[in-house]
Amino acid sequence: MPAYFGKHGRGLDLSRHDMRIFAEIVDASALTVDAILARAAAMRAAGADVIDLGCLPDTPFPHLEDAVRELKAAGLRRQRRLGRDRRIAPRRQGGRRRSC
């Protein structure tokens, strides 16, 4: 973290810990699938282990399933929200997720 802010930090050995770094594409619903893949690849290259596709409630995201399929095909892990919060539960119309 210090390096991110242009500071020097002491080296930490995190190898004893089982951890994953999550990164969120907060505006995924506004991006094309190709743009989502490019951003996810950049996040992966920067150290992210899991990619979360974020969007606002009731925001159309008709290409969500396509984006998830392409992320999987590219070998990227993605966050799976289980819908405990009704605002992010899937809303389906005709078998496809239409909004967050």
N, C-alpha and C positions, 0 to 999 in steps of 0.2 A: 504494500500500500504506500509506504513512503516514497518509493521510486515513482509512482504514479503522480505524486505531487512535487516531484523534482528534489526530493530529500534523500539522504542516505539513511538506511536502516540497518539494523543488525540482521545477519543471516539467521533464518529459522529453519530447523529441521522438522518438517511436517510429515515425514515418512512414517512415523509411528501412528498417525491418525488416518482413519478411513473417512475421507471427505470428498465432496463433489462441489465443483464451482458451477453455480447456476447463472445464466445470462438471459435477460428478457428482451425480446423485440417488442417494444411497447406499442408500436404502431403497425403491427403486422397486418391488420385488416385493410390498411391503406396502401399496402405494398403489393406488387405482383409476386407471383411464386418465385420467379427468377431473382427478384430483389431480396426476398426472404432468404433464399438459399445463399446468396452472396453475403448477406449480413451474418447469417448463421455460420458460414465458413470462416469469416473474419473473426467472429467471436470464439470459435473453436481454436483458431490459430493463436488467439490471445490467451488461451487457457481454459475456456469454458468447457465443462463436461456435459452439461444439460442445457438445452435451449427451450425457453418458455415463449410461446406465442401469445402476446398480450393484445387485448383490445378492450374497448369500453362496452358496458352493458348496452344491449339493444343496438349495437353497431353492426351493420351488415358485414358478413365475412363469408361470402358464398364460395370462396376458394380455400376454405380452411382444410377440408379433407384432402384436396390436391396438395396443399402445402405440407401437411403431415406426411402424406405418402412420399413426396419428394425428399423430405428430410430423412425419413427412414431409408429410402433408397440410397441416399448419400452417406449413410452410416452414422448419422447424427442422432443422438438421444434427444428426446424432447420431453418436456414436462407434461404430465397428464393430470389435469384438474378433474376431480371426481364429482364436482357439483354440490359440495356440502353447502355452499352459499348459493342461494337461488339466483342471484344476479349473474352468476357465471355458469349456471346449469345449461346444458345444450337445449336449444329450441329447434325443433325439427319441423320441416315442412317438405313433404314429398320425399322423405328419406334423406335429405341433405341438411346439414346445419346451416342456418341462414343468418344467425346473428349470435353475439356473445351474451 
